Amino acid sequence: MSFSKERQDYHLTPRGWEEGSFEGDVLGGKKDVDIPIDRVLTISCYDEKTSPYSESMFYDRITWESDDKAKIDALVNQFGNKPNWFGYKKVK
């Protein structure tokens, strides 16, 4: 079981990475954001601590992707394969 866990969703669209819904127990609360209709990929990014003394573990999971792999590849090439998020830097 985690001491704390934050989840931030990001959606890759023709405009770039867009912030989606958030849920967390440290930063507080929950924020629901409508999913863009033109998204091609959704990644859920996590910041998890197992104890008050442990370092944060940053990881992500693809939670949805379009069947249009060519469009995903083109947008990832343009905007990077991960959004800017906490411990992440955009990676091309």
N, CA, C and O atoms as a GROMACS GRO file, in nm:
protein
  368
    1MET      N    1   0.083  -0.118   0.000
    1MET     CA    2   0.000   0.000   0.000
    1MET      C    3   0.088   0.125   0.000
    1MET      O    4   0.195   0.126   0.061
    2SER      N    5   0.043   0.228  -0.067
    2SER     CA    6   0.118   0.352  -0.080
    2SER      C    7   0.090   0.447   0.035
    2SER      O    8  -0.018   0.449   0.093
    3PHE      N    9   0.191   0.526   0.066
    3PHE     CA   10   0.172   0.636   0.160
    3PHE      C   11   0.097   0.749   0.090
    3PHE      O   12   0.007   0.810   0.147
    4SER      N   13   0.137   0.776  -0.034
    4SER     CA   14   0.068   0.876  -0.114
    4SER      C   15   0.076   0.839  -0.261
    4SER      O   16   0.171   0.774  -0.305
    5LYS      N   17  -0.024   0.883  -0.336
    5LYS     CA   18  -0.026   0.854  -0.479
    5LYS      C   19  -0.103   0.964  -0.550
    5LYS      O   20  -0.217   0.995  -0.517
    6GLU      N   21  -0.037   1.024  -0.649
    6GLU     CA   22  -0.097   1.127  -0.732
    6GLU      C   23  -0.105   1.074  -0.875
    6GLU      O   24  -0.014   1.004  -0.920
    7ARG      N   25  -0.213   1.105  -0.945
    7ARG     CA   26  -0.226   1.065  -1.085
    7ARG      C   27  -0.271   1.185  -1.167
    7ARG      O   28  -0.370   1.250  -1.136
    8GLN      N   29  -0.195   1.213  -1.272
    8GLN     CA   30  -0.229   1.321  -1.365
    8GLN      C   31  -0.239   1.260  -1.503
    8GLN      O   32  -0.145   1.195  -1.549
    9ASP      N   33  -0.352   1.281  -1.570
    9ASP     CA   34  -0.369   1.233  -1.707
    9ASP      C   35  -0.327   1.340  -1.806
    9ASP      O   36  -0.347   1.459  -1.783
   10TYR      N   37  -0.269   1.296  -1.916
   10TYR     CA   38  -0.232   1.384  -2.026
   10TYR      C   39  -0.280   1.322  -2.156
   10TYR      O   40  -0.275   1.200  -2.174
   11HIS      N   41  -0.328   1.406  -2.247
   11HIS     CA   42  -0.379   1.362  -2.376
   11HIS      C   43  -0.296   1.425  -2.487
   11HIS      O   44  -0.274   1.546  -2.488
   12LEU      N   45  -0.251   1.343  -2.581
   12LEU     CA   46  -0.179   1.394  -2.697
   12LEU      C   47  -0.280   1.428  -2.805
   12LEU      O   48  -0.358   1.342  -2.848
   13THR      N   49  -0.279   1.553  -2.848
   13THR     CA   50  -0.372   1.604  -2.950
   13THR      C   51  -0.292   1.674  -3.059
   13THR      O   52  -0.170   1.689  -3.045
   14PRO      N   53  -0.356   1.717  -3.166
   14PRO     CA   54  -0.285   1.794  -3.269
   14PRO      C   55  -0.226   1.926  -3.216
   14PRO      O   56  -0.142   1.986  -3.283
   15ARG      N   57  -0.269   1.971  -3.099
   15ARG     CA   58  -0.216   2.093  -3.037
   15ARG      C   59  -0.100   2.064  -2.942
   15ARG      O   60  -0.037   2.156  -2.890
   16GLY      N   61  -0.073   1.937  -2.920
   16GLY     CA   62   0.033   1.897  -2.826
   16GLY      C   63  -0.027   1.823  -2.708
   16GLY      O   64  -0.143   1.781  -2.711
   17TRP      N   65   0.053   1.809  -2.602
   17TRP     CA   66   0.008   1.742  -2.480
   17TRP      C   67  -0.083   1.836  -2.402
   17TRP      O   68  -0.048   1.951  -2.377
   18GLU      N   69  -0.201   1.786  -2.365
   18GLU     CA   70  -0.298   1.864  -2.288
   18GLU      C   71  -0.324   1.795  -2.155
   18GLU      O   72  -0.340   1.674  -2.147
   19GLU      N   73  -0.327   1.877  -2.050
   19GLU     CA   74  -0.351   1.826  -1.916
   19GLU      C   75  -0.495   1.777  -1.904
   19GLU      O   76  -0.589   1.843  -1.948
   20GLY      N   77  -0.509   1.660  -1.843
   20GLY     CA   78  -0.641   1.603  -1.822
   20GLY      C   79  -0.676   1.599  -1.674
   20GLY      O   80  -0.634   1.685  -1.597
   21SER      N   81  -0.751   1.500  -1.636
   21SER     CA   82  -0.798   1.486  -1.498
   21SER      C   83  -0.682   1.458  -1.402
   21SER      O   84  -0.577   1.406  -1.441
   22PHE      N   85  -0.706   1.494  -1.276
   22PHE     CA   86  -0.608   1.476  -1.169
   22PHE      C   87  -0.676   1.413  -1.049
   22PHE      O   88  -0.792   1.442  -1.019
   23GLU      N   89  -0.603   1.325  -0.982
   23GLU     CA   90  -0.652   1.270  -0.856
   23GLU      C   91  -0.533   1.248  -0.765
   23GLU      O   92  -0.433   1.189  -0.806
   24GLY      N   93  -0.543   1.296  -0.642
   24GLY     CA   94  -0.430   1.280  -0.551
   24GLY      C   95  -0.471   1.296  -0.407
   24GLY      O   96  -0.576   1.352  -0.375
   25ASP      N   97  -0.384   1.245  -0.321
   25ASP     CA   98  -0.413   1.254  -0.180
   25ASP      C   99  -0.321   1.352  -0.106
   25ASP      O  100  -0.350   1.388   0.008
   26VAL      N  101  -0.213   1.396  -0.169
   26VAL     CA  102  -0.123   1.492  -0.105
   26VAL      C  103  -0.154   1.634  -0.152
   26VAL      O  104  -0.180   1.723  -0.072
   27LEU      N  105  -0.151   1.654  -0.283
   27LEU     CA  106  -0.183   1.786  -0.337
   27LEU      C  107  -0.332   1.814  -0.319
   27LEU      O  108  -0.376   1.929  -0.330
   28GLY      N  109  -0.404   1.713  -0.293
   28GLY     CA  110  -0.544   1.729  -0.255
   28GLY      C  111  -0.642   1.717  -0.368
   28GLY      O  112  -0.626   1.775  -0.475
   29GLY      N  113  -0.742   1.640  -0.341
   29GLY     CA  114  -0.860   1.640  -0.422
   29GLY      C  115  -0.855   1.570  -0.555
   29GLY      O  116  -0.773   1.483  -0.585
   30LYS      N  117  -0.950   1.615  -0.633
   30LYS     CA  118  -0.974   1.554  -0.762
   30LYS      C  119  -1.022   1.664  -0.856
   30LYS      O  120  -1.102   1.749  -0.819
   31LYS      N  121  -0.972   1.659  -0.979
   31LYS     CA  122  -1.015   1.755  -1.080
   31LYS      C  123  -1.050   1.675  -1.204
   31LYS      O  124  -0.964   1.609  -1.262
   32ASP      N  125  -1.176   1.681  -1.245
   32ASP     CA  126  -1.219   1.613  -1.366
   32ASP      C  127  -1.214   1.710  -1.484
   32ASP      O  128  -1.265   1.821  -1.477
   33VAL      N  129  -1.151   1.666  -1.591
   33VAL     CA  130  -1.137   1.746  -1.712
   33VAL      C  131  -1.193   1.665  -1.828
   33VAL      O  132  -1.166   1.546  -1.840
   34ASP      N  133  -1.271   1.729  -1.912
   34ASP     CA  134  -1.325   1.661  -2.029
   34ASP      C  135  -1.212   1.613  -2.120
   34ASP      O  136  -1.113   1.683  -2.139
   35ILE      N  137  -1.229   1.494  -2.174
   35ILE     CA  138  -1.130   1.436  -2.264
   35ILE      C  139  -1.146   1.501  -2.402
   35ILE      O  140  -1.257   1.506  -2.455
   36PRO      N  141  -1.034   1.551  -2.460
   36PRO     CA  142  -1.044   1.611  -2.594
   36PRO      C  143  -1.090   1.507  -2.697
   36PRO      O  144  -1.043   1.394  -2.698
   37ILE      N  145  -1.182   1.548  -2.783
   37ILE     CA  146  -1.236   1.453  -2.881
   37ILE      C  147  -1.133   1.415  -2.989
   37ILE      O  148  -1.148   1.313  -3.056
   38ASP      N  149  -1.029   1.498  -3.004
   38ASP     CA  150  -0.930   1.471  -3.107
   38ASP      C  151  -0.801   1.411  -3.051
   38ASP      O  152  -0.697   1.416  -3.117
   39ARG      N  153  -0.806   1.355  -2.932
   39ARG     CA  154  -0.686   1.294  -2.874
   39ARG      C  155  -0.648   1.170  -2.955
   39ARG      O  156  -0.733   1.106  -3.017
   40VAL      N  157  -0.519   1.138  -2.952
   40VAL     CA  158  -0.473   1.015  -3.016
   40VAL      C  159  -0.407   0.922  -2.915
   40VAL      O  160  -0.385   0.804  -2.943
   41LEU      N  161  -0.376   0.976  -2.796
   41LEU     CA  162  -0.306   0.897  -2.695
   41LEU      C  163  -0.335   0.959  -2.558
   41LEU      O  164  -0.339   1.082  -2.545
   42THR      N  165  -0.355   0.875  -2.458
   42THR     CA  166  -0.370   0.923  -2.320
   42THR      C  167  -0.272   0.847  -2.233
   42THR      O  168  -0.263   0.724  -2.237
   43ILE      N  169  -0.198   0.925  -2.152
   43ILE     CA  170  -0.103   0.868  -2.057
   43ILE      C  171  -0.143   0.913  -1.917
   43ILE      O  172  -0.173   1.031  -1.895
   44SER      N  173  -0.145   0.819  -1.823
   44SER     CA  174  -0.164   0.852  -1.682
   44SER      C  175  -0.027   0.850  -1.617
   44SER      O  176   0.042   0.749  -1.620
   45CYS      N  177   0.011   0.963  -1.557
   45CYS     CA  178   0.141   0.978  -1.493
   45CYS      C  179   0.121   0.973  -1.341
   45CYS      O  180   0.030   1.036  -1.287
   46TYR      N  181   0.206   0.898  -1.274
   46TYR     CA  182   0.193   0.875  -1.131
   46TYR      C  183   0.315   0.925  -1.055
   46TYR      O  184   0.428   0.918  -1.104
   47ASP      N  185   0.290   0.975  -0.935
   47ASP     CA  186   0.394   1.008  -0.838
   47ASP      C  187   0.352   0.935  -0.711
   47ASP      O  188   0.252   0.970  -0.648
   48GLU      N  189   0.430   0.834  -0.675
   48GLU     CA  190   0.391   0.749  -0.562
   48GLU      C  191   0.504   0.741  -0.460
   48GLU      O  192   0.621   0.730  -0.496
   49LYS      N  193   0.467   0.747  -0.333
   49LYS     CA  194   0.562   0.729  -0.223
   49LYS      C  195   0.511   0.616  -0.136
   49LYS      O  196   0.392   0.608  -0.105
   50THR      N  197   0.602   0.526  -0.097
   50THR     CA  198   0.561   0.414  -0.014
   50THR      C  199   0.563   0.446   0.134
   50THR      O  200   0.499   0.377   0.214
   51SER      N  201   0.635   0.552   0.173
   51SER     CA  202   0.639   0.595   0.313
   51SER      C  203   0.672   0.744   0.315
   51SER      O  204   0.714   0.800   0.214
   52PRO      N  205   0.654   0.809   0.430
   52PRO     CA  206   0.688   0.951   0.438
   52PRO      C  207   0.837   0.978   0.415
   52PRO      O  208   0.876   1.092   0.388
   53TYR      N  209   0.920   0.875   0.426
   53TYR     CA  210   1.065   0.891   0.415
   53TYR      C  211   1.121   0.845   0.281
   53TYR      O  212   1.240   0.863   0.254
   54SER      N  213   1.038   0.786   0.199
   54SER     CA  214   1.086   0.735   0.070
   54SER      C  215   1.085   0.845  -0.035
   54SER      O  216   1.015   0.945  -0.023
   55GLU      N  217   1.164   0.822  -0.138
   55GLU     CA  218   1.165   0.914  -0.251
   55GLU      C  219   1.046   0.883  -0.342
   55GLU      O  220   0.995   0.771  -0.343
   56SER      N  221   1.004   0.983  -0.416
   56SER     CA  222   0.894   0.964  -0.509
   56SER      C  223   0.936   0.870  -0.622
   56SER      O  224   1.049   0.873  -0.670
   57MET      N  225   0.842   0.786  -0.663
   57MET     CA  226   0.860   0.700  -0.780
   57MET      C  227   0.770   0.758  -0.889
   57MET      O  228   0.649   0.766  -0.872
   58PHE      N  229   0.830   0.796  -0.999
   58PHE     CA  230   0.755   0.850  -1.112
   58PHE      C  231   0.742   0.741  -1.217
   58PHE      O  232   0.841   0.679  -1.256
   59TYR      N  233   0.621   0.718  -1.262
   59TYR     CA  234   0.599   0.621  -1.370
   59TYR      C  235   0.472   0.659  -1.444
   59TYR      O  236   0.392   0.740  -1.396
   60ASP      N  237   0.455   0.601  -1.559
   60ASP     CA  238   0.336   0.630  -1.639
   60ASP      C  239   0.286   0.505  -1.707
   60ASP      O  240   0.355   0.404  -1.720
   61ARG      N  241   0.160   0.516  -1.750
   61ARG     CA  242   0.097   0.406  -1.822
   61ARG      C  243   0.012   0.464  -1.934
   61ARG      O  244  -0.058   0.563  -1.916
   62ILE      N  245   0.020   0.401  -2.049
   62ILE     CA  246  -0.071   0.438  -2.158
   62ILE      C  247  -0.206   0.378  -2.122
   62ILE      O  248  -0.219   0.258  -2.102
   63THR      N  249  -0.307   0.465  -2.114
   63THR     CA  250  -0.440   0.417  -2.075
   63THR      C  251  -0.538   0.416  -2.191
   63THR      O  252  -0.647   0.359  -2.181
   64TRP      N  253  -0.500   0.480  -2.302
   64TRP     CA  254  -0.583   0.476  -2.423
   64TRP      C  255  -0.498   0.518  -2.541
   64TRP      O  256  -0.414   0.607  -2.530
   65GLU      N  257  -0.520   0.453  -2.656
   65GLU     CA  258  -0.454   0.497  -2.779
   65GLU      C  259  -0.543   0.470  -2.899
   65GLU      O  260  -0.618   0.373  -2.903
   66SER      N  261  -0.531   0.558  -2.995
   66SER     CA  262  -0.607   0.550  -3.119
   66SER      C  263  -0.557   0.432  -3.203
   66SER      O  264  -0.445   0.384  -3.185
   67ASP      N  265  -0.642   0.388  -3.294
   67ASP     CA  266  -0.600   0.285  -3.389
   67ASP      C  267  -0.512   0.343  -3.500
   67ASP      O  268  -0.448   0.269  -3.574
   68ASP      N  269  -0.509   0.478  -3.511
   68ASP     CA  270  -0.432   0.546  -3.616
   68ASP      C  271  -0.286   0.563  -3.571
   68ASP      O  272  -0.247   0.669  -3.523
   69LYS      N  273  -0.208   0.457  -3.588
   69LYS     CA  274  -0.068   0.457  -3.542
   69LYS      C  275   0.016   0.562  -3.615
   69LYS      O  276   0.108   0.618  -3.556
   70ALA      N  277  -0.012   0.588  -3.741
   70ALA     CA  278   0.064   0.689  -3.816
   70ALA      C  279   0.044   0.827  -3.755
   70ALA      O  280   0.139   0.905  -3.745
   71LYS      N  281  -0.078   0.858  -3.715
   71LYS     CA  282  -0.105   0.988  -3.653
   71LYS      C  283  -0.038   0.999  -3.517
   71LYS      O  284   0.017   1.103  -3.483
   72ILE      N  285  -0.042   0.892  -3.439
   72ILE     CA  286   0.027   0.891  -3.309
   72ILE      C  287   0.175   0.916  -3.330
   72ILE      O  288   0.234   1.001  -3.263
   73ASP      N  289   0.237   0.842  -3.424
   73ASP     CA  290   0.380   0.857  -3.451
   73ASP      C  291   0.414   1.000  -3.492
   73ASP      O  292   0.515   1.055  -3.447
   74ALA      N  293   0.332   1.060  -3.579
   74ALA     CA  294   0.359   1.196  -3.626
   74ALA      C  295   0.352   1.297  -3.510
   74ALA      O  296   0.436   1.386  -3.500
   75LEU      N  297   0.252   1.282  -3.423
   75LEU     CA  298   0.238   1.376  -3.311
   75LEU      C  299   0.344   1.353  -3.203
   75LEU      O  300   0.391   1.449  -3.142
   76VAL      N  301   0.382   1.228  -3.181
   76VAL     CA  302   0.491   1.200  -3.087
   76VAL      C  303   0.621   1.259  -3.141
   76VAL      O  304   0.700   1.314  -3.065
   77ASN      N  305   0.644   1.247  -3.271
   77ASN     CA  306   0.763   1.306  -3.332
   77ASN      C  307   0.764   1.458  -3.315
   77ASN      O  308   0.870   1.517  -3.294
   78GLN      N  309   0.649   1.520  -3.324
   78GLN     CA  310   0.639   1.665  -3.313
   78GLN      C  311   0.645   1.714  -3.168
   78GLN      O  312   0.710   1.814  -3.140
   79PHE      N  313   0.577   1.644  -3.075
   79PHE     CA  314   0.561   1.696  -2.939
   79PHE      C  315   0.632   1.615  -2.831
   79PHE      O  316   0.631   1.654  -2.714
   80GLY      N  317   0.693   1.503  -2.867
   80GLY     CA  318   0.761   1.419  -2.769
   80GLY      C  319   0.671   1.307  -2.722
   80GLY      O  320   0.549   1.313  -2.733
   81ASN      N  321   0.735   1.201  -2.667
   81ASN     CA  322   0.657   1.085  -2.628
   81ASN      C  323   0.606   1.089  -2.484
   81ASN      O  324   0.535   0.999  -2.441
   82LYS      N  325   0.643   1.194  -2.411
   82LYS     CA  326   0.590   1.214  -2.276
   82LYS      C  327   0.564   1.362  -2.255
   82LYS      O  328   0.636   1.447  -2.308
   83PRO      N  329   0.463   1.392  -2.176
   83PRO     CA  330   0.436   1.532  -2.144
   83PRO      C  331   0.536   1.584  -2.041
   83PRO      O  332   0.604   1.506  -1.976
   84ASN      N  333   0.544   1.716  -2.027
   84ASN     CA  334   0.619   1.773  -1.917
   84ASN      C  335   0.537   1.751  -1.790
   84ASN      O  336   0.422   1.795  -1.782
   85TRP      N  337   0.595   1.683  -1.693
   85TRP     CA  338   0.521   1.648  -1.573
   85TRP      C  339   0.616   1.621  -1.459
   85TRP      O  340   0.711   1.544  -1.476
   86PHE      N  341   0.596   1.680  -1.345
   86PHE     CA  342   0.676   1.665  -1.224
   86PHE      C  343   0.821   1.631  -1.257
   86PHE      O  344   0.897   1.718  -1.300
   87GLY      N  345   0.860   1.506  -1.237
   87GLY     CA  346   0.998   1.463  -1.257
   87GLY      C  347   1.035   1.436  -1.401
   87GLY      O  348   1.150   1.404  -1.430
   88TYR      N  349   0.940   1.447  -1.492
   88TYR     CA  350   0.968   1.418  -1.631
   88TYR      C  351   1.012   1.543  -1.706
   88TYR      O  352   0.973   1.654  -1.672
   89LYS      N  353   1.090   1.522  -1.806
   89LYS     CA  354   1.117   1.623  -1.905
   89LYS      C  355   1.067   1.565  -2.036
   89LYS      O  356   1.072   1.444  -2.057
   90LYS      N  357   1.020   1.650  -2.123
   90LYS     CA  358   0.970   1.600  -2.252
   90LYS      C  359   1.084   1.528  -2.323
   90LYS      O  360   1.195   1.581  -2.334
   91VAL      N  361   1.056   1.410  -2.372
   91VAL     CA  362   1.156   1.329  -2.441
   91VAL      C  363   1.114   1.315  -2.585
   91VAL      O  364   1.000   1.277  -2.614
   92LYS      N  365   1.205   1.346  -2.677
   92LYS     CA  366   1.173   1.330  -2.820
   92LYS      C  367   1.235   1.203  -2.871
   92LYS      O  368   1.220   1.171  -2.989
   0.00000   0.00000   0.00000
